[in-house]
Amino acid sequence: MGAGVALHADSITIRGGQPLNGRIELKGAKNLVTKAMVAALLGDTPSVLKDVPDISDVRVVRGLLDVHGVKITDGEEDGELHLDPGAVESAHMADIDAHAGSSRIPILFCGPLLHRLGEAFIPDLGGCRIGDRPIDFHLDVLRTFGAVVEKLPSGIRLSAPTGLRGAKIELPYPSVGATEQVLLTAVRSEGITELRGAAIEPEIMDLINILQKMGAIISVDTDRVIRIEGVTALSGYSHRALFDRNEAASWAAAALATEGDIFVGGARQSEMLTFLNVFRKVGGEFEIHEDGIRFYHPGTALNPVIIETDVHPGFMTDWQQPLVVALTKAQGVSIVHETVYEKRFGFVDALVEMGATIQIHRECLGGQACRFGQRNFNHSAVISGPSTLHGADIVVPDLRGGFSHLIAALSAEGTSRVSNVGIISRGYERFLEKLQLLGADFTIEG
């Protein structure tokens, strides 16, 4: 099947019970490439970004850059983009809104556009409904740099009448988005910015690598402290994006749940260290190769585990949803305590309908209390297994939950109809083609 068909499928029928076997290749991380594309706005010369996946979030950013005057062309290599910001200009709110859709990426345009144009506009922002992701903190950060924020009926207008200046900022939680906002704003702000409580995910570090290539001066100290010394100008960059850790973990979980054997080309051990430890504890096997990681089910019983999600270097929240499906096959009781997004267990309803035994609790069931404790959020899951899943009709709720539903359907007995699968293309490049490569039995309905 062609890429266009795979990307625009609305629903698929899956005939489950077959192991997934074969090799798939990863491109760059969704959580990096979109921010790297925004960073190109800061340069005075063109940038080249390699290993860009063909996902809908990338197309959203490409459209937003286009309406702001950035010329984007495809390079000779698959997944290579050339971004020329030489003719950047203000865009109309309606055009921004039309391209943004449900994406929250536009908030990260603000710092670079304030430096380039002295103003920026953003619409109301969307994204996956998995918990509170307010933009108010982003706006507060921009105000700290000297931005003036006006809330209008059509969206938000920001201006920088006296330019942006470095600031001392301390995050109450190591937010990836807030850290990206500070980095993209501070690199060309006058003076020094000190950010405490910063996120230090590999995607953040790769963004810092890109900004340093452009001429930024950034140091990362111990205890989550990042210092940025503002410079007056930046040039373009040439960079190959970090691989997508979330996609790698998703395919690993799919191998485990379907009793399969998947080689994930492009995956690396160092960025997957925490996941690999848990994968091994569950009973999965893996082999580290120079060009990727082989994940496979060893044919023996899986073990229950206790997992608490956390910011890096902890167990990523995006890893838990696909792994929960595999844990329904483990012999015993597993506990997953979600401490990053308070509403990330909505996807388990479909798993229960398919035959899984999963209970959701308000209490903190991990080793320690978290910021969601005593706040009536259903943020802990108890999974009892092994369970035999059976086919069902499923509506995809969000990106990671949606891929988890695919894994459940692939591992289930009988036939499942999975609708609203277009959401999955936000973060998984050509996922239906990859499923076909791995021997999945499915048909596209529309």
C-alpha positions as a printed Julia matrix, in Angstrom:
446×3 Matrix{Float64}:
   0.0     0.0    0.0
   1.23    3.55  -0.71
   2.15    6.21   1.82
  -0.85    8.36   0.98
  -3.29    5.52   1.61
  -1.68    4.64   4.92
  -1.63    8.21   6.16
  -5.26    8.93   5.33
  -6.9     5.72   6.57
  -9.82    6.46   8.88
 -10.52    2.94  10.14
  -9.0    -0.5    9.79
 -10.13   -4.04  10.45
  -7.52   -6.16  12.22
  -7.53   -9.93  12.41
  -5.45  -10.57  15.51
  -3.53  -13.42  17.05
  -0.52  -13.34  14.7
   3.01  -12.48  15.94
   4.61   -9.4   14.44
   7.93  -10.35  12.88
  10.36   -8.36  10.78
  12.24   -5.09  10.61
  11.09   -1.47  10.6
  13.14    1.74  10.42
  12.84    4.82  12.61
  13.31    8.43  11.63
  13.71   11.44  13.89
  11.79   11.99  17.09
   8.42   13.72  16.83
   9.29   15.57  20.04
  12.44   17.0   18.47
  11.95   17.56  14.74
   9.01   19.95  15.09
  11.0    22.1   17.55
  14.09   21.94  15.34
  11.99   23.23  12.45
  10.86   26.16  14.61
  14.49   26.83  15.59
  15.27   27.49  11.91
  13.36   30.79  12.34
  16.21   32.02  14.56
  18.88   31.69  11.88
  20.0    34.32   9.38
  20.9    31.6    6.88
  19.14   28.38   5.73
  19.08   25.18   7.8
  19.09   21.5    6.84
  17.27   18.94   8.99
  17.61   15.22   8.23
  15.57   12.16   9.22
  12.34   14.15   9.42
   9.41   11.7    9.65
   6.37   12.04   7.4
   3.85   12.61  10.2
   0.96   15.04  10.49
   2.61   17.14  13.24
   5.5    17.84  10.87
   3.06   18.86   8.14
   1.37   21.24  10.59
   4.68   22.95  11.4
   5.64   23.01   7.74
   2.38   24.8    6.98
   2.9    27.29   9.81
   6.43   28.06   8.68
   5.18   28.51   5.13
   2.56   31.11   6.12
   5.33   32.98   7.94
   7.43   33.12   4.78
   9.91   30.31   5.43
  10.75   28.54   2.16
  10.87   24.77   2.69
  12.13   22.31   0.09
  12.81   18.6    0.18
  16.42   17.46  -0.07
  17.83   14.52  -2.02
  17.74   12.23   1.02
  14.41   10.82   2.22
  13.29   12.9    5.18
  15.65   15.82   4.44
  14.25   19.35   4.7
  15.88   22.64   3.68
  14.44   25.6    5.59
  15.19   29.15   4.39
  13.95   31.89   6.77
  15.23   34.77   4.65
  11.77   36.19   3.93
  10.04   35.76   7.3
   6.99   37.98   7.77
   3.94   38.29   9.99
   1.1    35.91   9.21
  -2.63   36.49   9.47
  -4.35   34.91  12.48
  -6.78   33.06  10.22
  -3.92   31.45   8.29
  -2.16   30.42  11.52
  -5.38   29.0   12.93
  -6.1    27.07   9.74
  -2.7    25.37   9.76
  -2.4    24.84  13.52
  -5.53   22.73  13.92
  -5.28   20.97  17.28
  -1.49   21.32  17.57
   0.13   23.18  20.46
   3.3    23.89  18.48
   2.39   27.54  17.66
   3.2    28.64  21.22
   6.87   27.81  20.52
   6.91   30.16  17.52
   6.53   33.15  19.84
  10.11   33.67  21.0
  11.72   33.3   17.55
   9.06   35.53  15.92
   9.44   38.2   18.6
  13.16   38.29  17.8
  12.61   38.35  14.04
   9.53   40.56  13.73
   8.88   42.12  17.11
   5.45   40.45  17.26
   3.69   37.09  17.15
   0.12   35.77  16.97
  -1.16   32.44  18.23
  -4.64   30.89  18.1
  -6.39   28.82  20.74
  -4.34   25.66  21.17
  -5.33   22.01  21.2
  -3.52   18.66  21.45
  -4.24   15.24  22.89
  -6.71   15.38  25.79
  -4.6    13.51  28.32
  -4.36   16.13  31.03
  -3.82   19.77  31.82
  -1.42   21.49  29.41
  -2.05   25.19  30.05
  -0.31   27.81  27.94
  -0.44   30.36  30.74
   2.98   29.3   31.99
   4.41   29.79  28.5
   2.94   33.28  28.42
   4.31   34.05  31.89
   7.78   32.97  30.72
   7.53   35.24  27.67
   6.43   38.13  29.91
   9.51   37.51  32.06
  11.65   38.04  28.96
   9.84   41.36  28.34
   7.03   40.35  25.98
   3.68   42.16  26.15
   0.73   39.75  25.92
  -2.72   40.78  24.66
  -5.58   38.28  24.71
  -7.92   38.93  21.78
 -11.18   37.22  20.73
  -9.33   35.62  17.82
  -6.3    34.49  19.84
  -3.25   36.02  21.51
  -0.99   38.81  20.26
   2.52   39.23  21.64
   4.88   42.12  21.1
   8.35   43.13  22.3
   8.49   46.92  22.1
  11.84   47.14  23.92
  13.28   43.79  22.86
  13.7    40.65  24.95
  16.09   40.38  27.88
  17.53   37.41  29.73
  15.86   36.35  32.96
  16.06   34.05  35.95
  13.36   31.4   35.69
  12.55   28.44  37.91
  10.1    25.81  36.74
   7.8    24.25  39.35
   8.0    21.01  37.33
  10.55   19.93  34.68
   8.22   20.63  31.77
   9.6    19.77  28.35
   7.47   22.4   26.6
   8.4    25.16  29.04
  12.1    24.27  28.76
  11.86   24.44  24.96
  10.12   27.82  25.23
  12.94   29.21  27.37
  15.67   27.86  25.07
  14.09   29.18  21.87
  13.52   32.59  23.46
  16.72   33.01  25.49
  19.31   32.31  22.79
  18.83   35.73  21.18
  17.69   37.66  24.26
  20.03   40.3   25.68
  22.07   39.06  28.64
  22.11   35.77  30.52
  19.17   33.49  31.23
  19.29   30.99  34.08
  16.69   28.22  33.99
  16.29   26.06  37.09
  14.18   22.92  37.23
  14.68   22.33  33.51
  13.73   19.21  31.59
  16.8    17.29  30.39
  15.23   14.72  28.05
  17.44   13.55  25.15
  15.23   15.55  22.77
  15.97   18.69  24.81
  19.69   17.96  24.67
  19.49   17.44  20.91
  17.7    20.8   20.56
  20.54   22.34  22.55
  23.0    20.67  20.13
  21.17   22.32  17.24
  21.14   25.74  18.88
  24.85   25.46  19.67
  25.52   24.63  16.01
  23.68   27.86  15.18
  25.98   29.9   17.42
  24.19   29.81  20.78
  26.08   29.65  24.08
  24.35   27.16  26.38
  25.65   25.24  29.38
  23.86   22.43  31.18
  24.84   22.13  34.83
  23.94   19.57  37.47
  20.57   19.68  39.25
  18.61   20.65  36.11
  20.15   24.11  35.66
  20.59   25.48  32.12
  22.34   28.8   31.45
  21.99   30.61  28.14
  24.13   33.58  27.17
  22.22   35.57  24.58
  23.84   36.39  21.25
  22.87   39.01  18.68
  22.67   36.66  15.68
  22.47   32.98  14.81
  23.18   31.13  11.58
  21.46   28.1   10.11
  22.28   24.52  11.04
  22.75   21.11   9.46
  21.61   18.3   11.74
  20.41   14.7   11.72
  17.61   14.35  14.25
  17.72   12.03  17.23
  15.71    8.81  16.69
  12.19    8.56  18.1
  12.44    6.79  21.47
   8.67    6.68  21.85
   8.15    4.88  18.58
  10.95    2.43  19.42
   9.31    1.57  22.74
   5.92    1.19  21.06
   7.21   -1.4   18.58
   9.05   -3.17  21.4
   5.78   -3.44  23.33
   4.06   -4.71  20.17
   6.67   -7.48  19.85
   6.08   -8.49  23.46
   2.27   -8.39  23.32
   2.01  -10.38  20.06
   4.79  -12.83  21.0
   6.73  -11.51  18.03
  10.23  -10.48  17.01
  10.83   -6.93  15.73
  14.13   -5.3   14.76
  13.82   -1.55  15.27
  16.36    0.04  12.96
  17.85    3.29  14.19
  17.12    2.7   17.89
  20.04    3.23  20.29
  20.77    1.79  23.7
  21.86    4.92  25.56
  18.58    6.81  25.12
  16.54    3.65  25.83
  18.36    2.56  28.99
  15.45    2.92  31.42
  12.96    1.29  29.06
  15.31   -1.62  28.35
  15.62   -2.36  32.07
  11.85   -2.56  32.48
  11.45   -4.55  29.25
  13.89   -7.13  30.62
  12.15   -7.26  34.01
   8.85   -8.0   32.28
  10.53  -10.94  30.57
  11.19   -9.53  27.14
  14.51  -10.08  25.4
  16.53   -7.68  23.3
  19.8    -7.54  21.38
  21.78   -4.34  20.83
  23.19   -3.93  17.33
  25.1    -1.08  15.71
  22.15   -0.25  13.47
  19.29   -0.83  15.89
  17.76   -3.0   18.61
  16.03   -6.37  18.22
  13.06   -6.8   20.6
  11.46  -10.21  20.95
   9.29  -12.44  23.11
  11.38  -15.37  24.41
   8.46  -17.81  24.5
   8.3   -17.98  28.29
   5.84  -16.44  30.75
   5.94  -12.67  31.26
   6.48  -11.18  34.71
   4.39   -8.51  36.48
   6.17   -5.24  37.32
   5.64   -2.01  39.23
   6.28    1.12  37.15
   6.2     4.81  37.99
   6.39    7.21  35.07
   8.64   10.22  35.52
  10.59   12.86  33.66
  13.96   11.84  32.21
  15.91    9.82  33.25
  12.8     8.07  34.61
  10.35    5.84  32.76
   8.64    8.0   30.13
   4.9     8.54  30.29
   4.68    7.82  26.54
   6.12    4.35  27.16
   3.53    3.17  29.65
   0.47    2.95  27.41
   1.87    0.45  24.86
   3.52   -1.54  27.66
   0.24   -1.83  29.6
  -1.09   -3.98  26.74
   1.85   -6.38  27.15
   1.32   -6.42  30.93
  -2.17   -7.86  30.42
  -0.29  -11.01  29.31
   1.95  -11.15  32.42
   1.29  -13.74  35.13
   0.38  -11.73  38.21
  -0.44   -8.18  39.25
   1.33   -5.17  37.74
   1.0    -1.58  38.94
   1.52    1.53  36.82
   1.63    4.87  38.65
   1.33    7.81  36.24
   3.0    10.97  37.61
   3.39   13.09  34.44
  -0.12   13.41  32.92
  -3.06   13.06  35.26
  -5.58   11.74  32.73
  -3.64    9.18  30.74
  -5.6     6.03  31.59
  -8.68    6.72  29.48
  -7.36    4.24  26.92
  -7.81    1.26  29.28
 -11.62    1.25  28.88
 -11.22   -0.38  25.48
  -8.76   -2.92  26.88
 -11.26   -3.9   29.59
 -13.93   -4.3   26.92
 -11.54   -6.64  25.11
 -11.14   -8.82  28.21
  -8.31   -7.21  30.2
  -8.57   -7.0   33.99
  -7.5    -3.46  34.83
  -8.59   -1.32  37.77
  -7.96    2.42  37.93
  -7.38    4.16  41.26
  -7.11    7.74  42.55
  -4.46    6.78  45.1
  -0.72    6.91  44.45
   0.06    3.2   44.15
   3.72    3.56  43.35
   6.62    3.82  45.77
   5.95    7.45  46.63
   3.22   10.06  46.59
   3.14   12.38  43.58
   1.72   15.79  42.71
  -1.58   14.17  41.66
  -2.14   12.57  45.07
  -5.3    13.61  46.98
  -6.57   15.45  43.91
  -9.08   12.84  42.72
  -7.22   12.06  39.5
  -7.42    8.46  38.3
  -3.69    8.07  37.87
  -2.81    4.55  39.05
  -3.6     1.29  37.25
  -3.61   -2.27  38.56
  -3.32   -4.87  35.78
  -4.07   -8.52  36.61
  -3.03  -11.23  34.2
  -2.68  -13.16  32.16
  -5.78  -12.16  30.19
  -6.91  -13.38  26.79
  -8.0   -10.38  24.76
 -10.76  -10.68  22.17
 -11.66   -8.48  19.22
 -13.83   -5.38  19.63
 -14.85   -2.12  17.98
 -12.46    0.6   19.18
 -12.35    4.36  18.7
  -8.84    5.81  19.04
  -8.8     8.48  21.79
  -5.29    9.97  21.43
  -1.88    9.32  19.93
  -0.2     6.88  22.36
  -3.48    5.35  23.5
  -4.36    4.79  19.85
  -1.19    2.87  19.12
  -1.83    0.84  22.27
  -5.26   -0.07  20.91
  -3.61   -1.25  17.69
  -1.3    -3.49  19.72
  -4.27   -4.84  21.68
  -6.18   -5.63  18.49
  -3.14   -7.3   16.95
  -2.65   -9.51  20.01
  -6.36  -10.32  20.46
  -8.28  -13.36  19.31
 -10.73  -12.56  16.54
 -11.41   -9.4   14.57
 -11.32   -5.77  15.71
 -12.42   -2.61  13.96
 -10.27    0.37  14.94
 -11.59    3.77  13.88
 -10.19    7.32  14.07
  -6.72    5.9   13.36
  -5.69    9.14  11.65
  -4.66   10.46  15.07
  -1.9     7.86  15.16
  -0.25    9.46  12.12
   0.52   12.49  14.32
   3.49   10.6   15.73
   3.99    7.32  13.85
   5.31    7.59  10.31
   3.57    5.28   7.81
   2.54    2.99  10.64
   0.2     0.91   8.47
   2.98    0.22   5.99
   5.18   -0.86   8.87
   2.45   -3.16  10.16
   2.25   -4.7    6.71
   6.02   -5.25   6.7
   5.69   -7.04  10.04
   3.01   -9.41   8.74
  -0.07   -7.92  10.4
  -3.39   -9.06   8.95
  -5.57   -6.0    8.35
  -7.62   -4.15   5.77
  -8.18   -0.43   5.34
 -11.79    0.75   5.33
 -11.41    4.41   4.46
